[in-house]
Amino acid sequence: WSLTSLDFNLDGYEDLVAGSPSYGFGPSPTGAQASSGNGSVFVFFGGPLGLSDLPNVSIQEDQINGIYFGIGLSTAELSQKGRADLIVMSHICDCGGRERGGIW
């Protein structure tokens, strides 16, 4: 697992982002099994009472072609819009026919 935080939904509260690079091989925060073991990222919204119990947003590998998707997470201001952007890394990515690491 990897963790980072940012105000993902721009409500003024920090949200927790958890990367699960082996999601699908075992238990997940939602209790469900993924269709693959290629990884997922889960976002838990923060609020005045703390973090939500279940993820509010999940990004699974079948939406983005990566293996061990979510092995690394970071935030940086890349878009020059004055707010942090989420950066998700994978260990292996079939990007353009060559296997290499990937960043989204």
Backbone as a printed PyTorch tensor [residue, N CA C, xyz], in Angstrom:
tensor([[[  0.8340,  -1.1810,   0.0000],
         [  0.0000,   0.0000,   0.0000],
         [  0.8790,   1.2440,   0.0000]],

        [[  0.3630,   2.2900,  -0.6350],
         [  0.9990,   3.6010,  -0.5690],
         [ -0.0780,   4.6100,  -0.1830]],

        [[  0.3260,   5.6710,   0.4850],
         [ -0.6290,   6.6650,   0.9700],
         [ -0.1600,   8.0730,   0.6400]],

        [[ -1.1110,   8.9400,   0.3780],
         [ -0.8630,  10.3720,   0.2820],
         [ -2.1690,  11.0730,   0.6120]],

        [[ -2.1190,  12.3760,   0.7340],
         [ -3.3480,  13.1200,   1.0000],
         [ -3.3590,  14.3970,   0.1690]],

        [[ -4.5580,  14.8410,  -0.1550],
         [ -4.7970,  16.1020,  -0.8360],
         [ -6.2830,  16.3820,  -0.7520]],

        [[ -6.6860,  17.5890,  -1.0730],
         [ -8.1090,  17.9230,  -1.0940],
         [ -8.6450,  17.5520,  -2.4750]],

        [[ -8.9240,  16.2680,  -2.6770],
         [ -9.3100,  15.7000,  -3.9710],
         [-10.5970,  16.3220,  -4.5080]],

        [[-11.5800,  16.5260,  -3.6300],
         [-12.8800,  17.0380,  -4.0600],
         [-13.0510,  18.5360,  -3.8080]],

        [[-11.9650,  19.2020,  -3.4140],
         [-11.9340,  20.6660,  -3.2490],
         [-13.0130,  21.2020,  -2.3010]],

        [[-13.2230,  20.4780,  -1.1760],
         [-14.2160,  20.9280,  -0.1950],
         [-13.5740,  21.5760,   1.0270]],

        [[-12.2530,  21.7260,   1.0050],
         [-11.5540,  22.3380,   2.1250],
         [-11.0430,  21.3520,   3.1620]],

        [[-11.3160,  20.0470,   2.9860],
         [-10.8510,  19.0110,   3.9060],
         [ -9.8700,  18.0880,   3.1780]],

        [[ -8.8250,  17.6670,   3.8980],
         [ -7.8740,  16.7230,   3.3230],
         [ -8.5520,  15.3750,   3.1160]],

        [[ -8.2490,  14.7450,   2.0080],
         [ -8.7510,  13.4160,   1.6870],
         [ -7.5640,  12.4570,   1.6660]],

        [[ -7.8020,  11.2050,   2.0130],
         [ -6.7520,  10.1870,   2.0250],
         [ -6.8250,   9.3880,   0.7340]],

        [[ -5.6870,   9.2170,   0.0830],
         [ -5.5930,   8.4080,  -1.1330],
         [ -4.7150,   7.2080,  -0.8060]],

        [[ -5.2400,   6.0060,  -1.0470],
         [ -4.5240,   4.7660,  -0.7420],
         [ -4.3350,   3.9670,  -2.0240]],

        [[ -3.0930,   3.6250,  -2.3220],
         [ -2.7970,   2.7730,  -3.4630],
         [ -2.6780,   1.3340,  -3.0040]],

        [[ -3.3240,   0.4330,  -3.7250],
         [ -3.2750,  -0.9910,  -3.4230],
         [ -2.7660,  -1.7230,  -4.6620]],

        [[ -1.4380,  -1.8440,  -4.8180],
         [ -0.8740,  -2.3890,  -6.0560],
         [ -1.2120,  -3.8450,  -6.3300]],

        [[ -1.6270,  -4.5880,  -5.3310],
         [ -1.9850,  -5.9930,  -5.5550],
         [ -3.4820,  -6.2230,  -5.3850]],

        [[ -4.2840,  -5.1670,  -5.5080],
         [ -5.7330,  -5.2980,  -5.3670],
         [ -6.2500,  -6.3650,  -6.3230]],

        [[ -7.0870,  -7.2240,  -5.8020],
         [ -7.6150,  -8.3410,  -6.5780],
         [ -7.0540,  -9.6720,  -6.1160]],

        [[ -5.9460,  -9.6390,  -5.3460],
         [ -5.3570, -10.8620,  -4.8170],
         [ -5.7940, -11.1380,  -3.3920]],

        [[ -6.5370, -10.1930,  -2.7870],
         [ -6.9470, -10.3710,  -1.4050],
         [ -7.9870,  -9.3510,  -1.0230]],

        [[ -8.2070,  -9.1450,   0.2830],
         [ -9.2360,  -8.2250,   0.7450],
         [ -8.9770,  -6.7910,   0.2880]],

        [[-10.0480,  -6.0400,   0.0920],
         [ -9.9420,  -4.6410,  -0.3010],
         [-10.7300,  -3.7890,   0.6740]],

        [[-10.5800,  -2.4610,   0.6280],
         [-11.3540,  -1.6040,   1.5330],
         [-12.8570,  -1.7300,   1.3300]],

        [[-13.3020,  -2.1160,   0.1390],
         [-14.7370,  -2.2340,  -0.1100],
         [-15.2610,  -3.6230,   0.2230]],

        [[-14.3660,  -4.5800,   0.4650],
         [-14.7760,  -5.9450,   0.7290],
         [-15.0060,  -6.7470,  -0.5340]],

        [[-14.8880,  -6.1020,  -1.6910],
         [-15.1000,  -6.7780,  -2.9750],
         [-13.7690,  -7.2220,  -3.5630]],

        [[-13.8430,  -8.1110,  -4.5070],
         [-12.6470,  -8.5660,  -5.2120],
         [-12.6040,  -7.9010,  -6.5850]],

        [[-11.4310,  -7.5250,  -7.0180],
         [-11.2740,  -6.9380,  -8.3520],
         [-11.2390,  -8.0460,  -9.3810]],

        [[-11.4370,  -7.6770, -10.6300],
         [-11.4100,  -8.6680, -11.7030],
         [ -9.9860,  -9.0750, -12.0540]],

        [[ -9.0050,  -8.2890, -11.6390],
         [ -7.6050,  -8.6080, -11.8870],
         [ -6.8180,  -8.3010, -10.6320]],

        [[ -5.5740,  -8.6770, -10.6180],
         [ -4.7040,  -8.3470,  -9.4960],
         [ -3.7540,  -7.2420,  -9.8590]],

        [[ -4.1730,  -6.3420, -10.7250],
         [ -3.2600,  -5.3420, -11.2570],
         [ -3.2050,  -4.0510, -10.4640]],

        [[ -4.0090,  -3.8930,  -9.4410],
         [ -3.9250,  -2.7350,  -8.5750],
         [ -5.0550,  -1.7470,  -8.7310]],

        [[ -5.2530,  -0.9670,  -7.6840],
         [ -6.2800,   0.0700,  -7.6430],
         [ -5.8350,   1.1930,  -6.7250]],

        [[ -6.5200,   2.3210,  -6.8620],
         [ -6.3150,   3.4730,  -5.9860],
         [ -7.6770,   3.8310,  -5.4060]],

        [[ -7.7120,   4.0940,  -4.1050],
         [ -8.9510,   4.4200,  -3.4100],
         [ -8.8260,   5.7920,  -2.7630]],

        [[ -9.8700,   6.6070,  -2.8810],
         [ -9.8960,   7.9330,  -2.2750],
         [-10.9860,   7.9560,  -1.2020]],

        [[-10.5920,   8.3120,   0.0180],
         [-11.5060,   8.4400,   1.1510],
         [-11.6590,   9.9250,   1.4480]],

        [[-12.8580,  10.4690,   1.2490],
         [-13.0770,  11.8900,   1.4590],
         [-13.0200,  12.2300,   2.9430]],

        [[-12.3680,  13.3370,   3.2540],
         [-12.3570,  13.8700,   4.6030],
         [-13.5070,  14.8510,   4.7790]],

        [[-13.8590,  15.1060,   6.0010],
         [-14.9410,  16.0420,   6.2990],
         [-14.8480,  16.4970,   7.7360]],

        [[-15.8470,  17.2160,   8.2230],
         [-15.7960,  17.7290,   9.5880],
         [-15.7470,  16.6280,  10.6490]],

        [[-16.1840,  15.4120,  10.3000],
         [-16.1520,  14.2960,  11.2510],
         [-15.0240,  13.3150,  10.9630]],

        [[-14.1200,  13.6570,  10.0620],
         [-12.9980,  12.7740,   9.7310],
         [-13.1690,  12.1490,   8.3620]],

        [[-12.5180,  11.0070,   8.1670],
         [-12.5460,  10.3110,   6.8750],
         [-13.7680,   9.4180,   6.7360]],

        [[-14.2180,   9.2430,   5.5050],
         [-15.3060,   8.3020,   5.2470],
         [-14.8340,   6.8790,   5.5410]],

        [[-15.7600,   6.0060,   5.8980],
         [-15.4270,   4.6180,   6.2360],
         [-15.0890,   3.7890,   5.0050]],

        [[-15.7410,   4.0640,   3.8940],
         [-15.5150,   3.3410,   2.6420],
         [-15.0080,   4.3240,   1.5990]],

        [[-14.2690,   3.8370,   0.6050],
         [-13.7550,   4.7610,  -0.4110],
         [-14.8900,   5.4150,  -1.1990]],

        [[-14.7220,   6.7060,  -1.4600],
         [-15.6880,   7.4500,  -2.2570],
         [-15.3860,   7.3550,  -3.7430]],

        [[-14.1270,   7.1320,  -4.0620],
         [-13.6850,   7.0110,  -5.4540],
         [-12.7230,   5.8360,  -5.5310]],

        [[-12.8670,   5.0010,  -6.5510],
         [-11.8720,   3.9560,  -6.8010],
         [-11.4910,   4.0030,  -8.2770]],

        [[-10.2030,   3.8980,  -8.5080],
         [ -9.6560,   3.8710,  -9.8600],
         [ -8.9690,   2.5210,  -9.9910]],

        [[ -9.5020,   1.6680, -10.8500],
         [ -8.9710,   0.3120, -10.9660],
         [ -8.1480,   0.1570, -12.2200]],

        [[ -7.2810,  -0.8240, -12.2030],
         [ -6.3520,  -1.0490, -13.2970],
         [ -7.0440,  -1.3050, -14.6170]],

        [[ -8.2330,  -1.8840, -14.6280],
         [ -8.8790,  -2.1760, -15.8990],
         [ -9.2960,  -0.9080, -16.6300]],

        [[ -9.2250,   0.2510, -15.9380],
         [ -9.4910,   1.5300, -16.5820],
         [ -8.2080,   2.1450, -17.1300]],

        [[ -7.0800,   1.7430, -16.6100],
         [ -5.7750,   2.2490, -17.0170],
         [ -4.8510,   1.0520, -17.1160]],

        [[ -4.1330,   0.9050, -18.2110],
         [ -3.3480,  -0.2940, -18.4840],
         [ -2.0290,  -0.2940, -17.7140]],

        [[ -2.0370,  -0.7660, -16.4760],
         [ -0.8250,  -0.8300, -15.6740],
         [ -0.8240,  -2.0620, -14.7980]],

        [[  0.3320,  -2.5110, -14.4340],
         [  0.4750,  -3.6400, -13.5280],
         [  1.0790,  -3.0970, -12.2300]],

        [[  0.5280,  -3.5180, -11.0960],
         [  0.8680,  -2.9720,  -9.7820],
         [  0.5480,  -1.4760,  -9.7380]],

        [[ -0.5770,  -1.1250, -10.3580],
         [ -1.0650,   0.2450, -10.3740],
         [ -1.2980,   0.7060,  -8.9430]],

        [[ -0.7510,   1.8410,  -8.5700],
         [ -0.8880,   2.3570,  -7.2140],
         [  0.2700,   2.0140,  -6.3120]],

        [[  1.3400,   1.4360,  -6.8600],
         [  2.4930,   1.0750,  -6.0400],
         [  3.1410,   2.3130,  -5.4220]],

        [[  2.9760,   3.4370,  -6.0710],
         [  3.4630,   4.7020,  -5.5370],
         [  2.4570,   5.8010,  -5.7870]],

        [[  2.3450,   6.7250,  -4.8390],
         [  1.4500,   7.8720,  -4.9630],
         [  2.2100,   9.1220,  -4.5590]],

        [[  1.8630,  10.2200,  -5.1890],
         [  2.4530,  11.4910,  -4.8110],
         [  1.4800,  12.5960,  -5.2060]],

        [[  1.7460,  13.7870,  -4.7330],
         [  0.9850,  14.9580,  -5.1520],
         [  1.9670,  16.0430,  -5.5380]],

        [[  1.5920,  16.8240,  -6.5260],
         [  2.4000,  17.9640,  -6.9640],
         [  1.4880,  18.9080,  -7.7240]],

        [[  1.8890,  20.1470,  -7.8080],
         [  1.1210,  21.1340,  -8.5680],
         [  1.6520,  21.1260,  -9.9920]],

        [[  1.0480,  20.3010, -10.8480],
         [  1.5200,  20.1290, -12.2240],
         [  0.7100,  20.9270, -13.2390]],

        [[ -0.5530,  21.1390, -12.9640],
         [ -1.4490,  21.7520, -13.9460],
         [ -1.4360,  23.2790, -13.8990]],

        [[ -0.7270,  23.8540, -12.9370],
         [ -0.6390,  25.3050, -12.7520],
         [ -2.0110,  25.9430, -12.5550]],

        [[ -2.8780,  25.2180, -11.8280],
         [ -4.2110,  25.7320, -11.4990],
         [ -4.3100,  26.1200, -10.0280]],

        [[ -3.1850,  26.0600,  -9.3120],
         [ -3.1780,  26.4550,  -7.9130],
         [ -3.6310,  25.3910,  -6.9430]],

        [[ -3.6750,  24.1240,  -7.3640],
         [ -4.0560,  23.0400,  -6.4510],
         [ -3.2130,  21.8070,  -6.7810]],

        [[ -3.1280,  20.9100,  -5.8100],
         [ -2.3160,  19.7040,  -5.9820],
         [ -2.9810,  18.7300,  -6.9450]],

        [[ -2.1630,  18.0510,  -7.7360],
         [ -2.6180,  16.9990,  -8.6330],
         [ -2.1510,  15.6570,  -8.0760]],

        [[ -2.9370,  14.6230,  -8.2990],
         [ -2.5960,  13.2790,  -7.8560],
         [ -1.7470,  12.5980,  -8.9140]],

        [[ -0.6490,  11.9940,  -8.4870],
         [  0.2410,  11.2390,  -9.3690],
         [  0.2070,   9.7850,  -8.9190]],

        [[ -0.1120,   8.8720,  -9.8370],
         [ -0.1830,   7.4420,  -9.5370],
         [  0.8710,   6.7270, -10.3640]],

        [[  1.6300,   5.8490,  -9.7130],
         [  2.6980,   5.1100, -10.3790],
         [  2.3770,   3.6270, -10.4450]],

        [[  2.8830,   2.9850, -11.4870],
         [  2.7960,   1.5250, -11.5900],
         [  4.1990,   0.9840, -11.7950]],

        [[  4.3780,  -0.2590, -11.3990],
         [  5.6820,  -0.9040, -11.5210],
         [  5.9510,  -1.3040, -12.9720]],

        [[  4.9430,  -1.8570, -13.6270],
         [  5.0640,  -2.3030, -15.0160],
         [  3.8770,  -1.7430, -15.7790]],

        [[  4.0980,  -1.2760, -16.9690],
         [  3.0310,  -0.7300, -17.7980],
         [  3.2700,  -1.1700, -19.2330]],

        [[  2.2500,  -1.6970, -19.8750],
         [  2.3420,  -2.0020, -21.2990],
         [  1.9940,  -0.7230, -22.0480]],

        [[  2.9650,   0.1440, -22.1520],
         [  2.7740,   1.4740, -22.7390],
         [  3.4120,   1.5030, -24.1180]],

        [[  2.6050,   1.4820, -25.1540],
         [  3.1480,   1.5350, -26.5020],
         [  3.8860,   0.2760, -26.9060]],

        [[  3.4920,  -0.8730, -26.3400],
         [  4.1070,  -2.1370, -26.7230],
         [  5.3930,  -2.4790, -25.9920]],

        [[  5.8630,  -1.5910, -25.1180],
         [  7.0710,  -1.8760, -24.3390],
         [  6.7150,  -1.8760, -22.8640]],

        [[  7.2320,  -2.8480, -22.1310],
         [  6.9670,  -2.9060, -20.7000],
         [  7.9410,  -1.9990, -19.9720]],

        [[  7.3900,  -1.0980, -19.1660],
         [  8.1820,  -0.1810, -18.3630],
         [  7.2900,   0.3800, -17.2650]],

        [[  7.8340,   1.1120, -16.3550],
         [  7.0250,   1.7420, -15.3320],
         [  6.1190,   2.8040, -15.9350]],

        [[  5.0520,   3.1270, -15.2440],
         [  4.1200,   4.1330, -15.7290],
         [  3.7510,   5.1400, -14.6590]],

        [[  3.4430,   6.3580, -15.1030],
         [  2.9910,   7.4130, -14.2080],
         [  1.7490,   8.0290, -14.8270]],

        [[  0.6870,   8.1950, -13.9980],
         [ -0.5440,   8.8290, -14.4530],
         [ -0.8700,   9.9930, -13.5680]]])
